[in-house]
């Protein structure tokens, strides 16, 4: 498959995304943004636009800071 920038370009060019494979680069770094936050959603959007994988092994995995606002004893 000819290299395209992201999944949207693949769909436009080939009519499907079956062969699209995101590629890691120096721009692919983990984020500390909590799940569901505007910052995390923006990071996922950026990754899609750059043709990067959505999930990074160093992305934040816990909800500790979010739980403190609900249960102050955390």
Rosetta constraint file for C-alpha pairs under 8 A:
AtomPair CA 1 CA 19 HARMONIC 6.83 0.50
AtomPair CA 1 CA 20 HARMONIC 7.85 0.50
AtomPair CA 4 CA 9 HARMONIC 6.04 0.50
AtomPair CA 4 CA 10 HARMONIC 6.00 0.50
AtomPair CA 5 CA 9 HARMONIC 6.43 0.50
AtomPair CA 5 CA 10 HARMONIC 7.85 0.50
AtomPair CA 5 CA 49 HARMONIC 7.50 0.50
AtomPair CA 5 CA 50 HARMONIC 6.37 0.50
AtomPair CA 5 CA 51 HARMONIC 5.51 0.50
AtomPair CA 6 CA 10 HARMONIC 6.48 0.50
AtomPair CA 6 CA 20 HARMONIC 7.90 0.50
AtomPair CA 6 CA 22 HARMONIC 7.37 0.50
AtomPair CA 6 CA 48 HARMONIC 6.37 0.50
AtomPair CA 6 CA 49 HARMONIC 5.79 0.50
AtomPair CA 6 CA 50 HARMONIC 6.09 0.50
AtomPair CA 6 CA 51 HARMONIC 4.08 0.50
AtomPair CA 6 CA 52 HARMONIC 7.77 0.50
AtomPair CA 7 CA 11 HARMONIC 6.32 0.50
AtomPair CA 7 CA 17 HARMONIC 6.18 0.50
AtomPair CA 7 CA 20 HARMONIC 6.31 0.50
AtomPair CA 7 CA 22 HARMONIC 7.97 0.50
AtomPair CA 7 CA 48 HARMONIC 7.20 0.50
AtomPair CA 7 CA 49 HARMONIC 7.98 0.50
AtomPair CA 7 CA 51 HARMONIC 6.66 0.50
AtomPair CA 8 CA 12 HARMONIC 6.30 0.50
AtomPair CA 8 CA 17 HARMONIC 7.95 0.50
AtomPair CA 9 CA 13 HARMONIC 5.98 0.50
AtomPair CA 10 CA 14 HARMONIC 5.70 0.50
AtomPair CA 10 CA 15 HARMONIC 7.19 0.50
AtomPair CA 10 CA 16 HARMONIC 6.59 0.50
AtomPair CA 10 CA 17 HARMONIC 5.69 0.50
AtomPair CA 10 CA 20 HARMONIC 6.59 0.50
AtomPair CA 11 CA 15 HARMONIC 4.58 0.50
AtomPair CA 11 CA 16 HARMONIC 4.44 0.50
AtomPair CA 11 CA 17 HARMONIC 5.33 0.50
AtomPair CA 12 CA 16 HARMONIC 7.57 0.50
AtomPair CA 22 CA 51 HARMONIC 5.16 0.50
AtomPair CA 22 CA 52 HARMONIC 4.87 0.50
AtomPair CA 22 CA 53 HARMONIC 5.10 0.50
AtomPair CA 23 CA 51 HARMONIC 6.39 0.50
AtomPair CA 23 CA 52 HARMONIC 5.24 0.50
AtomPair CA 23 CA 53 HARMONIC 6.52 0.50
AtomPair CA 24 CA 28 HARMONIC 5.86 0.50
AtomPair CA 24 CA 52 HARMONIC 5.54 0.50
AtomPair CA 24 CA 53 HARMONIC 6.70 0.50
AtomPair CA 25 CA 52 HARMONIC 7.48 0.50
AtomPair CA 28 CA 47 HARMONIC 7.57 0.50
AtomPair CA 28 CA 52 HARMONIC 6.68 0.50
AtomPair CA 28 CA 53 HARMONIC 7.96 0.50
AtomPair CA 28 CA 56 HARMONIC 7.64 0.50
AtomPair CA 29 CA 56 HARMONIC 6.89 0.50
AtomPair CA 29 CA 58 HARMONIC 7.45 0.50
AtomPair CA 30 CA 56 HARMONIC 5.46 0.50
AtomPair CA 30 CA 57 HARMONIC 6.86 0.50
AtomPair CA 30 CA 58 HARMONIC 4.53 0.50
AtomPair CA 30 CA 59 HARMONIC 4.44 0.50
AtomPair CA 30 CA 60 HARMONIC 7.53 0.50
AtomPair CA 31 CA 40 HARMONIC 7.52 0.50
AtomPair CA 31 CA 43 HARMONIC 7.80 0.50
AtomPair CA 31 CA 58 HARMONIC 6.88 0.50
AtomPair CA 31 CA 59 HARMONIC 4.75 0.50
AtomPair CA 31 CA 60 HARMONIC 6.15 0.50
AtomPair CA 32 CA 59 HARMONIC 6.03 0.50
AtomPair CA 32 CA 60 HARMONIC 4.81 0.50
AtomPair CA 33 CA 37 HARMONIC 6.73 0.50
AtomPair CA 33 CA 39 HARMONIC 5.78 0.50
AtomPair CA 33 CA 40 HARMONIC 5.09 0.50
AtomPair CA 33 CA 59 HARMONIC 7.78 0.50
AtomPair CA 33 CA 60 HARMONIC 6.48 0.50
AtomPair CA 34 CA 39 HARMONIC 7.74 0.50
AtomPair CA 34 CA 40 HARMONIC 6.29 0.50
AtomPair CA 34 CA 60 HARMONIC 6.39 0.50
AtomPair CA 34 CA 61 HARMONIC 7.92 0.50
AtomPair CA 34 CA 62 HARMONIC 7.71 0.50
AtomPair CA 34 CA 63 HARMONIC 6.76 0.50
AtomPair CA 34 CA 66 HARMONIC 7.77 0.50
AtomPair CA 35 CA 40 HARMONIC 6.09 0.50
AtomPair CA 35 CA 41 HARMONIC 8.00 0.50
AtomPair CA 35 CA 60 HARMONIC 7.75 0.50
AtomPair CA 35 CA 63 HARMONIC 7.81 0.50
AtomPair CA 36 CA 40 HARMONIC 6.31 0.50
AtomPair CA 36 CA 41 HARMONIC 6.53 0.50
AtomPair CA 37 CA 41 HARMONIC 6.26 0.50
AtomPair CA 38 CA 42 HARMONIC 6.01 0.50
AtomPair CA 39 CA 43 HARMONIC 6.18 0.50
AtomPair CA 40 CA 44 HARMONIC 6.21 0.50
AtomPair CA 41 CA 45 HARMONIC 6.17 0.50
AtomPair CA 42 CA 46 HARMONIC 6.15 0.50
AtomPair CA 43 CA 47 HARMONIC 6.18 0.50
AtomPair CA 44 CA 48 HARMONIC 6.30 0.50
AtomPair CA 44 CA 54 HARMONIC 5.95 0.50
AtomPair CA 45 CA 49 HARMONIC 6.28 0.50
AtomPair CA 46 CA 50 HARMONIC 6.22 0.50
AtomPair CA 47 CA 51 HARMONIC 6.13 0.50
AtomPair CA 47 CA 52 HARMONIC 4.89 0.50
AtomPair CA 47 CA 53 HARMONIC 6.55 0.50
AtomPair CA 47 CA 54 HARMONIC 6.03 0.50
AtomPair CA 48 CA 52 HARMONIC 5.89 0.50
AtomPair CA 48 CA 53 HARMONIC 7.22 0.50
AtomPair CA 48 CA 54 HARMONIC 6.74 0.50
AtomPair CA 55 CA 59 HARMONIC 7.16 0.50
AtomPair CA 63 CA 67 HARMONIC 6.16 0.50
AtomPair CA 64 CA 68 HARMONIC 6.50 0.50
AtomPair CA 64 CA 74 HARMONIC 7.24 0.50
AtomPair CA 65 CA 69 HARMONIC 7.26 0.50
AtomPair CA 66 CA 70 HARMONIC 7.19 0.50
AtomPair CA 67 CA 71 HARMONIC 5.71 0.50
AtomPair CA 67 CA 72 HARMONIC 7.52 0.50
AtomPair CA 67 CA 74 HARMONIC 6.70 0.50
AtomPair CA 68 CA 72 HARMONIC 4.64 0.50
AtomPair CA 68 CA 73 HARMONIC 6.88 0.50
AtomPair CA 68 CA 74 HARMONIC 5.42 0.50
